[in-house]
Amino acid sequence: MQAAPAAARLLAAELGRDETWQRQQVEDFTKLAAGYLPPGA
């Protein structure tokens, strides 16, 4: 989850996406990933 912002930046550069897209990707990924973590992690 810590690498998500850097990964989104790289993908955005490759795909020609903007900062709004990057933020949304990080937010979506964080919500999804949190579902796989034990409570309180």
KOLRORO-438011 format. One record per residue: residue in three letters; x, y, z of N, C-alpha, C in turn. Coordinates in Angstrom, 3 decimals. Example, Ala and Ser with C-alpha at 12.3 -4.5 7.8 and 13.67 -1.06 7.14 Angstrom:
+------+----------+----------+----------+----------+----------+----------+----------+----------+----------+
! resn !      n.u !      n.v !      n.w !     ca.u !     ca.v !     ca.w !      c.u !      c.v !      c.w !
+------+----------+----------+----------+----------+----------+----------+----------+----------+----------+
!  ALA !   13.190 !   -5.690 !    7.800 !   12.300 !   -4.500 !    7.800 !   13.200 !   -3.300 !    7.800 !
!  SER !   12.850 !   -2.250 !    7.080 !   13.670 !   -1.060 !    7.140 !   12.900 !    0.030 !    7.870 !
+------+----------+----------+----------+----------+----------+----------+----------+----------+----------+
***
This chain:
+------+----------+----------+----------+----------+----------+----------+----------+----------+----------+
! resn !      n.u !      n.v !      n.w !     ca.u !     ca.v !     ca.w !      c.u !      c.v !      c.w !
+------+----------+----------+----------+----------+----------+----------+----------+----------+----------+
!  MET !    0.826 !   -1.187 !    0.000 !    0.000 !    0.000 !    0.000 !    0.870 !    1.250 !    0.000 !
!  GLN !    2.045 !    1.144 !    0.605 !    2.943 !    2.303 !    0.629 !    3.448 !    2.659 !   -0.761 !
!  ALA !    3.553 !    1.678 !   -1.634 !    4.074 !    1.907 !   -2.979 !    2.998 !    2.386 !   -3.961 !
!  ALA !    1.755 !    2.389 !   -3.535 !    0.658 !    2.739 !   -4.439 !    0.812 !    4.123 !   -5.078 !
!  PRO !    1.166 !    5.171 !   -4.335 !    1.310 !    6.478 !   -4.984 !    2.404 !    6.499 !   -6.059 !
!  ALA !    3.518 !    5.854 !   -5.788 !    4.601 !    5.815 !   -6.775 !    4.175 !    5.015 !   -8.002 !
!  ALA !    3.497 !    3.895 !   -7.778 !    3.018 !    3.078 !   -8.891 !    2.010 !    3.852 !   -9.730 !
!  ALA !    1.121 !    4.587 !   -9.077 !    0.121 !    5.378 !   -9.804 !    0.789 !    6.477 !  -10.626 !
!  ARG !    1.841 !    7.092 !  -10.085 !    2.571 !    8.118 !  -10.840 !    3.189 !    7.533 !  -12.107 !
!  LEU !    3.821 !    6.372 !  -11.962 !    4.441 !    5.728 !  -13.119 !    3.399 !    5.341 !  -14.169 !
!  LEU !    2.312 !    4.752 !  -13.713 !    1.250 !    4.366 !  -14.648 !    0.635 !    5.584 !  -15.327 !
!  ALA !    0.419 !    6.639 !  -14.571 !   -0.167 !    7.851 !  -15.146 !    0.737 !    8.413 !  -16.242 !
!  ALA !    2.027 !    8.410 !  -15.992 !    2.969 !    8.917 !  -17.001 !    2.915 !    8.060 !  -18.263 !
!  GLU !    2.858 !    6.762 !  -18.104 !    2.823 !    5.853 !  -19.247 !    1.498 !    5.931 !  -20.008 !
!  LEU !    0.414 !    6.140 !  -19.271 !   -0.920 !    6.131 !  -19.876 !   -1.447 !    7.517 !  -20.239 !
!  GLY !   -0.670 !    8.552 !  -19.900 !   -1.105 !    9.915 !  -20.200 !   -2.278 !   10.366 !  -19.339 !
!  ARG !   -2.300 !    9.928 !  -18.091 !   -3.400 !   10.291 !  -17.194 !   -2.984 !   11.448 !  -16.285 !
!  ASP !   -3.978 !   12.107 !  -15.700 !   -3.699 !   13.276 !  -14.866 !   -3.628 !   12.919 !  -13.381 !
!  GLU !   -3.403 !   13.955 !  -12.571 !   -3.253 !   13.767 !  -11.128 !   -4.549 !   13.289 !  -10.470 !
!  THR !   -5.675 !   13.708 !  -10.985 !   -6.963 !   13.256 !  -10.456 !   -7.087 !   11.745 !  -10.626 !
!  TRP !   -6.705 !   11.244 !  -11.773 !   -6.720 !    9.809 !  -12.032 !   -5.812 !    9.089 !  -11.044 !
!  GLN !   -4.637 !    9.647 !  -10.822 !   -3.686 !    9.046 !   -9.883 !   -4.291 !    8.926 !   -8.494 !
!  ARG !   -4.861 !   10.010 !   -8.009 !   -5.463 !    9.998 !   -6.670 !   -6.579 !    8.961 !   -6.569 !
!  GLN !   -7.402 !    8.883 !   -7.600 !   -8.513 !    7.932 !   -7.587 !   -7.999 !    6.495 !   -7.584 !
!  GLN !   -6.963 !    6.236 !   -8.339 !   -6.385 !    4.891 !   -8.371 !   -5.841 !    4.497 !   -7.004 !
!  VAL !   -5.133 !    5.409 !   -6.365 !   -4.571 !    5.130 !   -5.040 !   -5.698 !    4.903 !   -4.036 !
!  GLU !   -6.725 !    5.732 !   -4.088 !   -7.860 !    5.588 !   -3.173 !   -8.556 !    4.243 !   -3.381 !
!  ASP !   -8.829 !    3.897 !   -4.633 !   -9.497 !    2.629 !   -4.932 !   -8.657 !    1.444 !   -4.474 !
!  PHE !   -7.364 !    1.492 !   -4.760 !   -6.480 !    0.400 !   -4.367 !   -6.406 !    0.272 !   -2.850 !
!  THR !   -6.310 !    1.390 !   -2.155 !   -6.202 !    1.362 !   -0.700 !   -7.436 !    0.724 !   -0.077 !
!  LYS !   -8.609 !    1.065 !   -0.587 !   -9.850 !    0.467 !   -0.077 !   -9.864 !   -1.035 !   -0.329 !
!  LEU !   -9.471 !   -1.439 !   -1.525 !   -9.451 !   -2.857 !   -1.859 !   -8.451 !   -3.604 !   -0.992 !
!  ALA !   -7.237 !   -3.087 !   -0.895 !   -6.179 !   -3.755 !   -0.138 !   -6.530 !   -3.854 !    1.343 !
!  ALA !   -7.193 !   -2.841 !    1.881 !   -7.562 !   -2.852 !    3.296 !   -8.467 !   -4.039 !    3.631 !
!  GLY !   -9.249 !   -4.490 !    2.670 !  -10.124 !   -5.630 !    2.875 !   -9.368 !   -6.934 !    3.081 !
!  TYR !   -8.097 !   -6.958 !    2.705 !   -7.296 !   -8.163 !    2.843 !   -6.446 !   -8.166 !    4.119 !
!  LEU !   -6.453 !   -7.057 !    4.827 !   -5.657 !   -6.947 !    6.040 !   -6.494 !   -7.310 !    7.259 !
!  PRO !   -5.862 !   -7.864 !    8.283 !   -6.600 !   -8.152 !    9.519 !   -6.983 !   -6.839 !   10.200 !
!  PRO !   -8.037 !   -6.840 !   10.993 !   -8.462 !   -5.621 !   11.686 !   -7.322 !   -5.030 !   12.517 !
!  GLY !   -7.179 !   -3.727 !   12.460 !   -6.157 !   -3.027 !   13.221 !   -4.788 !   -3.017 !   12.586 !
!  ALA !   -4.675 !   -3.592 !   11.389 !   -3.341 !   -3.646 !   10.739 !   -3.032 !   -2.350 !   10.023 !
+------+----------+----------+----------+----------+----------+----------+----------+----------+----------+
***
